Amino acid sequence: MPFPIFLLLVAIGFYFWQRNDHRRAKKILLFALLWISLLSYPPFSALLLLPLESAYDKVKLTDTPVKYIHVLGNGHTSNPRIPLSSEIGLVSLARLNEGVSLYKAHGNMKIIFSGHRGRDPVSNACKNAQMAIALGVNPADIILLETPQDTQEEAAAAKKIIGKQPLILVTSASHMVRASALFRKEGIEVISAPTDFQVKEHDTLWQFPSADGLGRSEAGFHEYLGLVWGRLKGYL
């Protein structure tokens, strides 16, 4: 990820400085500064994410009968002292809202939530289901997949439930390219429903580096590395 690489470069730079190799230290520290500045610059980070996020438009359902919506998991933190909506991470909440909106707009559907527990006592699938029920989803229409730990496992688990039926896949726009490829690899007919778009308008050049810009770059790095890894391992 960009920020840990920045810290590593800074540490290497100070190492050479302590060894009185000031010329090399200055070069490494300057590169570290340019690295973090560029990846935190919103227009540059938008260039990284835009090819991923523009691959699929918002979902437009056709005459194809669809029975299942699958909302991919992300993150949450169980804490009874805060509202349920605050326990769920922003990425996961965006996916959840899109899934529930599609469920309410089209009748006779089942909604699948997937996501494991991690270090939390409650699985992400269960936490999202709790929020969906609070938003009006019928508990009888919810299917939980609590053991998958990544998108490949989520696709394989979904295949066991839906068989050859089409599926509305809900995930972050930046993740949709990789996720839809993994689901299609399982032989699932995917109707892509991207959400959680991070590049929502054209960025002006007159901006300063920011945490939001760095967050976009991290999302881009994660997905591009995931695509490369998937192809190397034969998952895609």
MDAnalysis code that builds the backbone (N, CA, C; Angstrom):
import MDAnalysis as mda
import numpy as np

u = mda.Universe.empty(708, n_residues=236, atom_resindex=np.repeat(np.arange(236), 3), trajectory=True)
u.add_TopologyAttr("name", ["N", "CA", "C"] * 236)
u.add_TopologyAttr("resid", np.arange(1, 237))
u.add_TopologyAttr("resname", ["MET", "PRO", "PHE", "PRO", "ILE", "PHE", "LEU", "LEU", "LEU", "VAL", "ALA", "ILE", "GLY", "PHE", "TYR", "PHE", "TRP", "GLN", "ARG", "ASN", "ASP", "HIS", "ARG", "ARG", "ALA", "LYS", "LYS", "ILE", "LEU", "LEU", "PHE", "ALA", "LEU", "LEU", "TRP", "ILE", "SER", "LEU", "LEU", "SER", "TYR", "PRO", "PRO", "PHE", "SER", "ALA", "LEU", "LEU", "LEU", "LEU", "PRO", "LEU", "GLU", "SER", "ALA", "TYR", "ASP", "LYS", "VAL", "LYS", "LEU", "THR", "ASP", "THR", "PRO", "VAL", "LYS", "TYR", "ILE", "HIS", "VAL", "LEU", "GLY", "ASN", "GLY", "HIS", "THR", "SER", "ASN", "PRO", "ARG", "ILE", "PRO", "LEU", "SER", "SER", "GLU", "ILE", "GLY", "LEU", "VAL", "SER", "LEU", "ALA", "ARG", "LEU", "ASN", "GLU", "GLY", "VAL", "SER", "LEU", "TYR", "LYS", "ALA", "HIS", "GLY", "ASN", "MET", "LYS", "ILE", "ILE", "PHE", "SER", "GLY", "HIS", "ARG", "GLY", "ARG", "ASP", "PRO", "VAL", "SER", "ASN", "ALA", "CYS", "LYS", "ASN", "ALA", "GLN", "MET", "ALA", "ILE", "ALA", "LEU", "GLY", "VAL", "ASN", "PRO", "ALA", "ASP", "ILE", "ILE", "LEU", "LEU", "GLU", "THR", "PRO", "GLN", "ASP", "THR", "GLN", "GLU", "GLU", "ALA", "ALA", "ALA", "ALA", "LYS", "LYS", "ILE", "ILE", "GLY", "LYS", "GLN", "PRO", "LEU", "ILE", "LEU", "VAL", "THR", "SER", "ALA", "SER", "HIS", "MET", "VAL", "ARG", "ALA", "SER", "ALA", "LEU", "PHE", "ARG", "LYS", "GLU", "GLY", "ILE", "GLU", "VAL", "ILE", "SER", "ALA", "PRO", "THR", "ASP", "PHE", "GLN", "VAL", "LYS", "GLU", "HIS", "ASP", "THR", "LEU", "TRP", "GLN", "PHE", "PRO", "SER", "ALA", "ASP", "GLY", "LEU", "GLY", "ARG", "SER", "GLU", "ALA", "GLY", "PHE", "HIS", "GLU", "TYR", "LEU", "GLY", "LEU", "VAL", "TRP", "GLY", "ARG", "LEU", "LYS", "GLY", "TYR", "LEU"])
u.atoms.positions = np.array([
    [0.830, -1.185, 0.000],
    [0.000, 0.000, 0.000],
    [0.875, 1.251, 0.000],
    [0.393, 2.345, -0.569],
    [1.231, 3.535, -0.760],
    [1.838, 4.108, 0.514],
    [1.045, 4.241, 1.591],
    [1.589, 4.885, 2.786],
    [2.658, 4.049, 3.486],
    [2.459, 2.739, 3.688],
    [3.557, 1.938, 4.252],
    [4.826, 1.970, 3.404],
    [4.660, 2.020, 2.070],
    [5.843, 2.138, 1.207],
    [6.543, 3.463, 1.464],
    [5.769, 4.525, 1.647],
    [6.338, 5.838, 1.984],
    [7.138, 5.771, 3.280],
    [6.559, 5.147, 4.314],
    [7.263, 5.029, 5.596],
    [8.540, 4.208, 5.458],
    [8.473, 3.158, 4.651],
    [9.659, 2.327, 4.424],
    [10.760, 3.129, 3.740],
    [10.384, 3.924, 2.748],
    [11.369, 4.762, 2.052],
    [11.995, 5.779, 2.994],
    [11.178, 6.376, 3.864],
    [11.699, 7.339, 4.842],
    [12.685, 6.657, 5.787],
    [12.334, 5.452, 6.236],
    [13.228, 4.718, 7.137],
    [14.551, 4.398, 6.452],
    [14.493, 4.004, 5.187],
    [15.722, 3.715, 4.434],
    [16.548, 4.987, 4.262],
    [15.853, 6.100, 3.986],
    [16.556, 7.369, 3.841],
    [17.291, 7.763, 5.109],
    [16.640, 7.633, 6.262],
    [17.296, 7.972, 7.527],
    [18.426, 6.998, 7.846],
    [18.275, 5.769, 7.413],
    [19.347, 4.785, 7.617],
    [20.633, 5.246, 6.915],
    [20.487, 5.649, 5.662],
    [21.667, 6.126, 4.931],
    [22.175, 7.446, 5.505],
    [21.285, 8.270, 6.031],
    [21.719, 9.532, 6.647],
    [22.576, 9.253, 7.880],
    [22.138, 8.273, 8.678],
    [22.908, 7.920, 9.869],
    [24.271, 7.330, 9.514],
    [24.368, 6.763, 8.331],
    [25.648, 6.216, 7.872],
    [26.467, 7.253, 7.100],
    [26.025, 8.513, 7.194],
    [26.717, 9.646, 6.565],
    [26.737, 9.570, 5.038],
    [25.830, 8.784, 4.470],
    [25.686, 8.765, 3.020],
    [24.569, 9.742, 2.669],
    [24.878, 11.044, 2.856],
    [23.848, 12.065, 2.753],
    [23.301, 12.201, 1.337],
    [24.127, 12.003, 0.358],
    [23.668, 12.149, -1.027],
    [22.593, 11.121, -1.352],
    [22.841, 9.865, -0.996],
    [21.853, 8.822, -1.259],
    [20.610, 9.022, -0.403],
    [20.813, 9.440, 0.845],
    [19.686, 9.671, 1.744],
    [18.760, 10.750, 1.198],
    [19.352, 11.837, 0.683],
    [18.526, 12.921, 0.139],
    [17.714, 12.450, -1.059],
    [18.315, 11.629, -1.914],
    [17.601, 11.123, -3.089],
    [16.411, 10.263, -2.677],
    [16.629, 9.396, -1.688],
    [15.556, 8.500, -1.247],
    [14.448, 9.281, -0.560],
    [14.816, 10.254, 0.286],
    [13.817, 11.056, 0.985],
    [13.030, 11.929, 0.001],
    [13.713, 12.454, -1.004],
    [13.019, 13.241, -2.018],
    [12.045, 12.365, -2.800],
    [12.469, 11.157, -3.142],
    [11.572, 10.238, -3.854],
    [10.371, 9.887, -2.986],
    [10.603, 9.690, -1.673],
    [9.498, 9.370, -0.758],
    [8.489, 10.519, -0.721],
    [8.985, 11.743, -0.691],
    [8.099, 12.901, -0.661],
    [7.299, 13.014, -1.961],
    [7.954, 12.820, -3.089],
    [7.260, 12.870, -4.369],
    [6.232, 11.746, -4.477],
    [6.603, 10.578, -3.987],
    [5.720, 9.406, -4.017],
    [4.408, 9.678, -3.289],
    [4.519, 10.130, -2.023],
    [3.310, 10.318, -1.224],
    [2.513, 11.520, -1.717],
    [3.201, 12.538, -2.235],
    [2.498, 13.720, -2.749],
    [1.691, 13.369, -3.994],
    [2.298, 12.609, -4.898],
    [1.621, 12.257, -6.133],
    [0.419, 11.364, -5.866],
    [0.589, 10.346, -5.020],
    [-0.506, 9.402, -4.763],
    [-1.599, 10.002, -3.879],
    [-1.301, 11.126, -3.216],
    [-2.316, 11.819, -2.424],
    [-2.997, 12.930, -3.211],
    [-2.512, 13.186, -4.418],
    [-3.053, 14.258, -5.257],
    [-4.329, 13.752, -5.928],
    [-5.491, 14.317, -5.597],
    [-6.768, 13.773, -6.072],
    [-6.872, 13.531, -7.573],
    [-6.433, 14.453, -8.439],
    [-6.550, 14.155, -9.877],
    [-5.754, 12.927, -10.306],
    [-4.589, 12.700, -9.680],
    [-3.800, 11.513, -10.037],
    [-4.478, 10.248, -9.524],
    [-4.948, 10.265, -8.275],
    [-5.613, 9.070, -7.737],
    [-6.894, 8.765, -8.508],
    [-7.554, 9.813, -9.022],
    [-8.746, 9.588, -9.840],
    [-8.386, 8.847, -11.128],
    [-7.219, 9.173, -11.703],
    [-6.779, 8.474, -12.910],
    [-6.568, 6.991, -12.645],
    [-6.104, 6.662, -11.421],
    [-5.906, 5.258, -11.069],
    [-7.241, 4.511, -10.968],
    [-8.223, 5.162, -10.348],
    [-9.497, 4.482, -10.072],
    [-10.474, 4.518, -11.231],
    [-10.414, 5.563, -12.039],
    [-11.434, 5.748, -13.067],
    [-11.572, 4.569, -14.032],
    [-10.475, 3.944, -14.506],
    [-10.660, 2.782, -15.392],
    [-11.438, 1.645, -14.741],
    [-11.302, 1.499, -13.430],
    [-12.037, 0.456, -12.722],
    [-13.495, 0.856, -12.517],
    [-13.706, 2.077, -12.066],
    [-15.057, 2.506, -11.714],
    [-15.930, 2.783, -12.936],
    [-15.311, 3.055, -14.076],
    [-16.093, 3.336, -15.284],
    [-16.373, 2.077, -16.104],
    [-15.909, 0.921, -15.632],
    [-16.123, -0.325, -16.385],
    [-17.592, -0.733, -16.389],
    [-18.325, -0.380, -15.329],
    [-19.743, -0.740, -15.230],
    [-20.549, 0.470, -14.765],
    [-21.661, 0.737, -15.456],
    [-22.578, 1.788, -15.024],
    [-23.495, 1.241, -13.940],
    [-24.304, 2.136, -13.376],
    [-25.266, 1.669, -12.376],
    [-26.211, 0.651, -13.018],
    [-26.722, -0.237, -12.198],
    [-27.486, -1.366, -12.705],
    [-28.771, -0.911, -13.396],
    [-29.075, -1.575, -14.516],
    [-30.335, -1.380, -15.222],
    [-30.912, -2.766, -15.488],
    [-31.910, -3.117, -14.718],
    [-32.469, -4.455, -14.823],
    [-33.261, -4.599, -16.117],
    [-33.080, -5.727, -16.775],
    [-33.765, -6.019, -18.029],
    [-34.930, -6.967, -17.759],
    [-35.389, -7.597, -18.817],
    [-36.492, -8.547, -18.662],
    [-36.037, -9.890, -18.103],
    [-34.723, -10.059, -17.933],
    [-34.204, -11.305, -17.375],
    [-34.709, -11.483, -15.947],
    [-35.424, -12.558, -15.664],
    [-35.917, -12.759, -14.294],
    [-34.754, -13.018, -13.334],
    [-34.699, -12.255, -12.287],
    [-33.621, -12.372, -11.304],
    [-34.235, -12.600, -9.930],
    [-33.738, -13.601, -9.238],
    [-34.282, -13.937, -7.926],
    [-33.344, -13.543, -6.790],
    [-32.038, -13.435, -7.093],
    [-31.062, -13.243, -6.027],
    [-30.270, -11.949, -6.181],
    [-30.064, -11.277, -5.060],
    [-29.140, -10.155, -4.948],
    [-28.048, -10.586, -3.976],
    [-26.791, -10.424, -4.374],
    [-25.678, -10.790, -3.492],
    [-24.890, -9.534, -3.140],
    [-24.890, -9.186, -1.868],
    [-24.144, -8.034, -1.355],
    [-22.845, -8.548, -0.741],
    [-21.718, -8.187, -1.341],
    [-20.431, -8.657, -0.829],
    [-20.069, -7.944, 0.461],
    [-19.400, -8.669, 1.341],
    [-19.052, -8.132, 2.650],
    [-17.862, -7.198, 2.615],
    [-17.704, -6.457, 3.700],
    [-16.529, -5.605, 3.876],
    [-16.174, -5.557, 5.344],
    [-16.430, -4.459, 6.031],
    [-15.974, -4.386, 7.413],
    [-17.018, -3.838, 8.370],
    [-16.851, -4.180, 9.646],
    [-17.697, -3.648, 10.706],
    [-16.982, -3.835, 12.034],
    [-17.504, -3.188, 13.065],
    [-17.001, -3.341, 14.430],
    [-18.190, -3.421, 15.370],
    [-18.374, -4.561, 16.000],
    [-19.491, -4.712, 16.929],
    [-19.226, -3.909, 18.202],
    [-20.151, -3.029, 18.526],
    [-20.024, -2.195, 19.722],
    [-21.430, -1.798, 20.157],
    [-21.946, -2.397, 21.227],
    [-23.331, -2.128, 21.644],
    [-23.566, -0.694, 22.109],
    [-22.513, 0.080, 22.308],
    [-22.672, 1.459, 22.785],
    [-22.963, 2.443, 21.665],
    [-22.824, 1.991, 20.412],
    [-23.067, 2.893, 19.279],
    [-24.191, 2.333, 18.410],
    [-24.827, 3.168, 17.580],
    [-25.918, 2.675, 16.732],
    [-25.439, 1.605, 15.760],
    [-26.368, 0.752, 15.374],
    [-26.049, -0.322, 14.429],
    [-25.474, 0.230, 13.133],
    [-26.021, 1.344, 12.656],
    [-25.546, 1.929, 11.399],
    [-24.098, 2.406, 11.503],
    [-23.653, 2.747, 12.726],
    [-22.269, 3.179, 12.921],
    [-21.311, 2.006, 13.114],
    [-21.855, 0.843, 13.473],
    [-21.012, -0.338, 13.605],
    [-20.493, -0.812, 12.247],
    [-21.262, -0.542, 11.213],
    [-20.923, -1.021, 9.874],
    [-20.028, -0.005, 9.179],
    [-18.935, -0.479, 8.575],
    [-18.025, 0.402, 7.862],
    [-18.708, 1.105, 6.703],
    [-18.156, 2.246, 6.295],
    [-18.795, 3.049, 5.254],
    [-18.904, 2.297, 3.935],
    [-17.868, 1.536, 3.579],
    [-17.908, 0.770, 2.330],
    [-19.010, -0.279, 2.399],
    [-19.042, -1.003, 3.504],
    [-20.057, -2.040, 3.678],
    [-21.457, -1.441, 3.719],
    [-21.584, -0.266, 4.324],
    [-22.885, 0.389, 4.424],
    [-23.387, 0.822, 3.051],
    [-22.475, 1.314, 2.195],
    [-22.868, 1.705, 0.835],
    [-23.370, 0.501, 0.054],
    [-22.684, -0.625, 0.184],
    [-23.110, -1.847, -0.509],
    [-24.459, -2.314, 0.028],
    [-24.608, -2.282, 1.331],
    [-25.859, -2.695, 1.966],
    [-27.028, -1.850, 1.483],
    [-26.850, -0.530, 1.459],
    [-27.928, 0.369, 1.034],
    [-28.356, 0.095, -0.409],
    [-27.380, -0.160, -1.280],
    [-27.711, -0.447, -2.677],
    [-28.476, -1.767, -2.783],
    [-28.031, -2.775, -2.042],
    [-28.720, -4.057, -2.072],
    [-30.148, -3.963, -1.584],
    [-30.346, -3.235, -0.486],
    [-31.692, -3.083, 0.064],
    [-32.571, -2.272, -0.882],
    [-32.012, -1.253, -1.518],
    [-32.775, -0.449, -2.475],
    [-33.258, -1.299, -3.643],
    [-32.389, -2.159, -4.158],
    [-32.775, -3.049, -5.256],
    [-33.826, -4.052, -4.800],
    [-33.667, -4.559, -3.596],
    [-34.628, -5.516, -3.040],
    [-36.014, -4.890, -2.942],
    [-36.078, -3.651, -2.480],
    [-37.370, -2.988, -2.304],
    [-37.990, -2.563, -3.634],
    [-37.148, -2.300, -4.627],
    [-37.652, -1.841, -5.919],
    [-38.198, -2.980, -6.771],
    [-37.798, -4.202, -6.484],
    [-38.201, -5.355, -7.291],
    [-38.645, -6.476, -6.347],
    [-39.839, -6.946, -6.512],
    [-40.393, -7.934, -5.592],
    [-39.892, -9.348, -5.819],
    [-40.219, -10.209, -4.872],
    [-39.930, -11.646, -4.954],
    [-38.436, -11.937, -5.111],
    [-37.618, -11.290, -4.322],
    [-36.172, -11.505, -4.386],
    [-35.629, -11.983, -3.049],
    [-34.538, -12.714, -3.131],
    [-33.764, -13.089, -1.963],
    [-32.481, -12.260, -1.966],
    [-32.049, -11.864, -0.792],
    [-30.830, -11.075, -0.694],
    [-29.783, -11.854, 0.107],
    [-28.628, -12.039, -0.499],
    [-27.535, -12.811, 0.110],
    [-26.516, -11.846, 0.700],
    [-26.161, -12.045, 1.956],
    [-25.082, -11.295, 2.592],
    [-23.941, -12.252, 2.900],
    [-22.733, -11.870, 2.532],
    [-21.572, -12.722, 2.807],
    [-20.504, -11.927, 3.543],
    [-19.662, -12.627, 4.252],
    [-18.584, -11.979, 5.004],
    [-18.332, -12.702, 6.310],
    [-17.066, -12.963, 6.607],
    [-16.715, -13.746, 7.793],
    [-16.590, -12.860, 9.038],
    [-16.206, -13.455, 10.143],
    [-16.128, -12.746, 11.414],
    [-14.840, -11.948, 11.572],
    [-13.737, -12.478, 11.061],
    [-12.448, -11.864, 11.350],
    [-12.181, -11.969, 12.836],
    [-11.872, -10.852, 13.478],
    [-11.648, -10.835, 14.922],
    [-12.896, -10.424, 15.699],
    [-13.975, -10.192, 14.990],
    [-15.217, -9.757, 15.623],
    [-16.048, -10.974, 16.022],
    [-16.824, -10.889, 17.099],
    [-17.666, -12.032, 17.482],
    [-18.827, -12.280, 16.535],
    [-19.181, -11.291, 15.713],
    [-20.310, -11.400, 14.783],
    [-19.778, -11.300, 13.361],
    [-20.287, -12.129, 12.469],
    [-19.842, -12.077, 11.081],
    [-20.355, -10.813, 10.400],
    [-19.638, -10.380, 9.367],
    [-20.074, -9.218, 8.606],
    [-21.408, -9.494, 7.923],
    [-21.607, -10.724, 7.466],
    [-22.875, -11.104, 6.852],
    [-24.034, -10.907, 7.829],
    [-23.841, -11.342, 9.061],
    [-24.887, -11.225, 10.082],
    [-25.143, -9.768, 10.441],
    [-24.080, -8.987, 10.563],
    [-24.230, -7.574, 10.921],
    [-24.982, -6.821, 9.826],
    [-24.654, -7.103, 8.573],
    [-25.362, -6.456, 7.475],
    [-26.825, -6.889, 7.435],
    [-27.069, -8.154, 7.746],
    [-28.444, -8.648, 7.769],
    [-29.258, -7.942, 8.851],
    [-28.650, -7.702, 9.998],
    [-29.339, -6.987, 11.071],
    [-29.767, -5.598, 10.602],
    [-28.868, -4.924, 9.887],
    [-29.178, -3.586, 9.396],
    [-30.248, -3.647, 8.316],
    [-30.172, -4.663, 7.463],
    [-31.167, -4.811, 6.396],
    [-32.556, -5.033, 6.984],
    [-32.647, -5.832, 8.027],
    [-33.934, -6.069, 8.684],
    [-34.460, -4.776, 9.295],
    [-33.573, -3.990, 9.882],
    [-33.969, -2.700, 10.449],
    [-34.482, -1.756, 9.362],
    [-34.021, -1.954, 8.128],
    [-34.456, -1.116, 7.007],
    [-35.684, -1.681, 6.296],
    [-36.206, -2.785, 6.792],
    [-37.467, -3.294, 6.266],
    [-37.392, -4.552, 5.436],
    [-36.231, -5.199, 5.359],
    [-36.123, -6.444, 4.602],
    [-36.726, -7.583, 5.417],
    [-37.488, -8.415, 4.759],
    [-38.097, -9.570, 5.416],
    [-36.994, -10.578, 5.781],
    [-36.876, -10.948, 7.052],
    [-35.835, -11.912, 7.446],
    [-35.894, -13.212, 6.655],
    [-37.088, -13.606, 6.212],
    [-37.230, -14.839, 5.442],
    [-36.589, -14.735, 4.065],
    [-36.310, -13.518, 3.624],
    [-35.703, -13.317, 2.309],
    [-34.186, -13.153, 2.375],
    [-33.604, -13.364, 3.547],
    [-32.166, -13.173, 3.733],
    [-31.445, -14.517, 3.806],
    [-30.345, -14.612, 3.088],
    [-29.479, -15.797, 3.125],
    [-28.107, -15.340, 3.589],
    [-27.551, -16.032, 4.584],
    [-26.251, -15.655, 5.143],
    [-25.164, -16.624, 4.695],
    [-24.044, -16.070, 4.276],
    [-22.835, -16.841, 3.978],
    [-21.743, -16.300, 4.901],
    [-21.538, -16.953, 6.033],
    [-20.683, -16.400, 7.084],
    [-19.257, -16.919, 7.072],
    [-18.946, -17.879, 6.221],
    [-17.588, -18.442, 6.237],
    [-16.653, -17.909, 5.155],
    [-17.120, -17.437, 3.986],
    [-16.177, -16.964, 2.963],
    [-15.291, -15.833, 3.471],
    [-13.996, -15.924, 3.149],
    [-13.040, -14.934, 3.625],
    [-12.524, -14.020, 2.520],
    [-12.875, -14.294, 1.276],
    [-12.502, -13.401, 0.187],
    [-13.525, -13.555, -0.934],
    [-13.350, -12.773, -1.995],
    [-14.350, -12.757, -3.064],
    [-14.436, -14.084, -3.792],
    [-13.321, -14.744, -3.957],
    [-13.338, -16.043, -4.633],
    [-14.194, -17.037, -3.854],
    [-14.033, -17.047, -2.533],
    [-14.834, -17.954, -1.711],
    [-16.301, -17.541, -1.695],
    [-16.569, -16.242, -1.764],
    [-17.956, -15.777, -1.824],
    [-18.631, -16.259, -3.108],
    [-17.892, -16.208, -4.217],
    [-18.440, -16.665, -5.498],
    [-18.740, -18.160, -5.461],
    [-17.817, -18.947, -4.910],
    [-18.013, -20.391, -4.843],
    [-19.197, -20.740, -3.940],
    [-19.345, -20.012, -2.829],
    [-20.459, -20.274, -1.916],
    [-21.791, -19.893, -2.557],
    [-21.812, -18.784, -3.300],
    [-23.039, -18.361, -3.967],
    [-23.469, -19.378, -5.016],
    [-22.492, -19.950, -5.719],
    [-22.778, -20.934, -6.760],
    [-23.561, -22.123, -6.194],
    [-23.233, -22.539, -4.991],
    [-23.912, -23.670, -4.372],
    [-25.380, -23.366, -4.080],
    [-25.698, -22.089, -3.926],
    [-27.073, -21.702, -3.600],
    [-27.902, -21.451, -4.840],
    [-27.332, -20.709, -5.796],
    [-28.147, -20.251, -6.927],
    [-28.030, -21.141, -8.152],
    [-27.008, -21.988, -8.201],
    [-26.834, -22.843, -9.364],
    [-26.575, -22.045, -10.621],
    [-27.422, -22.207, -11.637],
    [-27.244, -21.525, -12.920],
    [-28.114, -20.284, -13.059],
    [-28.771, -19.876, -11.990],
    [-29.635, -18.705, -12.062],
    [-28.811, -17.413, -12.097],
    [-29.330, -16.364, -12.740],
    [-28.617, -15.086, -12.754],
    [-28.596, -14.453, -11.367],
    [-27.666, -13.545, -11.162],
    [-27.441, -12.953, -9.849],
    [-27.116, -11.479, -10.003],
    [-27.755, -10.623, -9.199],
    [-27.359, -9.222, -9.128],
    [-26.220, -9.122, -8.114],
    [-25.075, -8.680, -8.578],
    [-23.894, -8.603, -7.712],
    [-23.687, -7.161, -7.282],
    [-23.678, -6.927, -5.970],
    [-23.500, -5.585, -5.410],
    [-22.152, -5.513, -4.704],
    [-21.301, -4.610, -5.169],
    [-20.023, -4.363, -4.516],
    [-19.540, -2.982, -4.919],
    [-18.410, -2.578, -4.378],
    [-17.853, -1.267, -4.699],
    [-17.489, -1.192, -6.175],
    [-17.655, -0.011, -6.765],
    [-17.383, 0.159, -8.189],
    [-15.951, -0.221, -8.534],
    [-15.002, 0.116, -7.672],
    [-13.597, -0.208, -7.945],
    [-13.332, -1.702, -7.869],
    [-14.161, -2.425, -7.134],
    [-13.986, -3.865, -6.935],
    [-14.760, -4.693, -7.947],
    [-15.654, -4.051, -8.706],
    [-16.584, -4.800, -9.547],
    [-15.886, -5.567, -10.668],
    [-14.837, -5.018, -11.256],
    [-14.140, -5.708, -12.347],
    [-13.641, -7.067, -11.873],
    [-12.962, -7.075, -10.749],
    [-12.400, -8.328, -10.227],
    [-13.501, -9.247, -9.705],
    [-14.468, -8.674, -8.983],
    [-15.518, -9.493, -8.387],
    [-16.369, -10.177, -9.457],
    [-16.791, -9.423, -10.466],
    [-17.628, -10.019, -11.512],
    [-16.871, -11.096, -12.283],
    [-15.551, -10.896, -12.470],
    [-14.746, -11.904, -13.159],
    [-14.682, -13.194, -12.346],
    [-14.547, -13.055, -11.025],
    [-14.484, -14.236, -10.167],
    [-15.819, -14.980, -10.152],
    [-16.925, -14.250, -10.156],
    [-18.240, -14.892, -10.171],
    [-18.494, -15.568, -11.518],
    [-18.099, -14.921, -12.600],
    [-18.282, -15.537, -13.918],
    [-17.384, -16.759, -14.079],
    [-16.241, -16.747, -13.419],
    [-15.357, -17.913, -13.443],
    [-16.058, -19.133, -12.856],
    [-16.979, -18.891, -11.928],
    [-17.771, -19.974, -11.323],
    [-18.965, -20.363, -12.188],
    [-19.116, -19.700, -13.345],
    [-20.231, -20.004, -14.225],
    [-21.515, -19.280, -13.876],
    [-21.419, -18.203, -13.086],
    [-22.594, -17.451, -12.660],
    [-22.852, -16.305, -13.642],
    [-24.093, -16.167, -14.052],
    [-24.492, -15.033, -14.903],
    [-24.655, -13.804, -14.004],
    [-23.774, -12.835, -14.169],
    [-23.722, -11.690, -13.270],
    [-24.399, -10.470, -13.894],
    [-25.268, -9.835, -13.109],
    [-25.779, -8.504, -13.429],
    [-25.105, -7.554, -12.445],
    [-24.194, -6.724, -12.936],
    [-23.358, -5.904, -12.062],
    [-24.120, -4.692, -11.529],
    [-24.042, -4.487, -10.227],
    [-24.667, -3.336, -9.576],
    [-23.606, -2.625, -8.739],
    [-22.730, -1.843, -9.391],
    [-21.661, -1.171, -8.651],
    [-22.202, -0.049, -7.769],
    [-21.537, 0.187, -6.664],
    [-21.888, 1.274, -5.758],
    [-20.599, 1.776, -5.098],
    [-20.730, 2.669, -4.126],
    [-19.550, 3.188, -3.421],
    [-18.545, 3.799, -4.405],
    [-19.034, 4.570, -5.362],
    [-18.138, 5.246, -6.302],
    [-17.327, 6.301, -5.563],
    [-16.023, 6.324, -5.809],
    [-15.159, 7.330, -5.185],
    [-14.835, 8.483, -6.121],
    [-14.843, 8.235, -7.429],
    [-14.629, 9.304, -8.402],
    [-16.003, 9.690, -8.936],
    [-16.552, 10.770, -8.410],
    [-17.929, 11.148, -8.723],
    [-18.025, 12.316, -9.692],
    [-16.923, 13.027, -9.896],
    [-16.897, 14.147, -10.821],
    [-15.464, 14.386, -11.261],
    [-15.281, 15.201, -12.282],
    [-13.943, 15.511, -12.751],
    [-13.230, 16.392, -11.735],
    [-12.027, 15.982, -11.354],
    [-11.250, 16.765, -10.405],
    [-10.558, 17.920, -11.113],
    [-10.552, 19.078, -10.462],
    [-9.782, 20.203, -10.982],
    [-8.316, 20.023, -10.590],
    [-7.436, 20.589, -11.391],
    [-6.007, 20.431, -11.128],
    [-5.553, 21.215, -9.903],
    [-6.306, 22.265, -9.552],
    [-5.902, 23.118, -8.427],
    [-6.382, 22.538, -7.116],
    [-5.767, 21.446, -6.729],
    [-6.067, 20.800, -5.454],
    [-4.766, 20.421, -4.759],
    [-4.864, 20.278, -3.451],
    [-3.715, 19.866, -2.661],
    [-3.805, 18.366, -2.366],
    [-2.670, 17.724, -2.145],
    [-2.708, 16.326, -1.703],
    [-3.568, 16.181, -0.450],
    [-4.289, 15.077, -0.343],
    [-5.212, 14.899, 0.773],
    [-5.322, 13.433, 1.151],
    [-5.908, 13.204, 2.327],
    [-6.141, 11.825, 2.771],
    [-7.122, 11.113, 1.853],
    [-8.121, 11.857, 1.339],
    [-9.077, 11.251, 0.412],
    [-8.374, 10.782, -0.865],
    [-7.455, 11.615, -1.361],
    [-6.707, 11.221, -2.549],
    [-5.883, 9.973, -2.300],
    [-5.234, 9.909, -1.127],
    [-4.439, 8.733, -0.790],
    [-5.318, 7.499, -0.655],
    [-6.520, 7.680, -0.100],
    [-7.445, 6.556, 0.033],
    [-7.848, 5.984, -1.314],
    [-8.057, 6.863, -2.288],
    [-8.366, 6.391, -3.642],
    [-7.209, 5.578, -4.217],
    [-5.983, 6.095, -4.025],
    [-4.815, 5.378, -4.553],
    [-4.676, 4.015, -3.910],
    [-4.941, 3.931, -2.607],
    [-4.865, 2.646, -1.920],
    [-5.889, 1.669, -2.483],
    [-7.098, 2.170, -2.751],
    [-8.131, 1.305, -3.341],
    [-7.700, 0.823, -4.724],
    [-7.113, 1.719, -5.501],
    [-6.630, 1.336, -6.827],
    [-5.526, 0.307, -6.758],
    [-4.544, 0.534, -5.867],
    [-3.444, -0.419, -5.695],
    [-3.990, -1.789, -5.335],
    [-4.936, -1.809, -4.384],
    [-5.501, -3.074, -3.908],
    [-6.130, -3.861, -5.051],
    [-6.896, -3.167, -5.893],
    [-7.598, -3.867, -6.962],
    [-6.665, -4.292, -8.093],
    [-5.740, -3.434, -8.489],
    [-4.817, -3.814, -9.568],
    [-3.923, -4.978, -9.144],
    [-3.456, -4.933, -7.895],
    [-2.653, -6.062, -7.406],
    [-3.497, -7.324, -7.314],
    [-4.770, -7.176, -6.924],
    [-5.673, -8.326, -6.861],
    [-5.913, -8.943, -8.233],
    [-6.027, -8.096, -9.257],
    [-6.204, -8.601, -10.616],
    [-4.972, -9.349, -11.095],
    [-3.800, -8.784, -10.805],
    [-2.546, -9.445, -11.203],
    [-2.403, -10.782, -10.483],
    [-2.664, -10.778, -9.177],
    [-2.540, -12.000, -8.384],
    [-3.530, -13.063, -8.853],
    [-4.763, -12.643, -9.146],
    [-5.761, -13.592, -9.618],
    [-5.381, -14.257, -10.921],
    [-4.779, -13.486, -11.818],
    [-4.360, -14.061, -13.098],
    [-3.157, -14.981, -12.920],
    [-2.246, -14.601, -12.036],
    [-1.086, -15.461, -11.774],
    [-1.510, -16.800, -11.168],
    [-2.506, -16.768, -10.303],
    [-2.975, -17.983, -9.627],
    [-4.015, -18.743, -10.448],
    [-4.452, -18.153, -11.570],
    [-5.443, -18.824, -12.409],
    [-6.863, -18.662, -11.931],
    [-7.113, -17.699, -10.994],
    [-8.474, -17.475, -10.512],
    [-9.300, -16.705, -11.530],
    [-8.635, -15.927, -12.396],
    [-9.339, -15.063, -13.345],
    [-9.053, -15.486, -14.773],
])
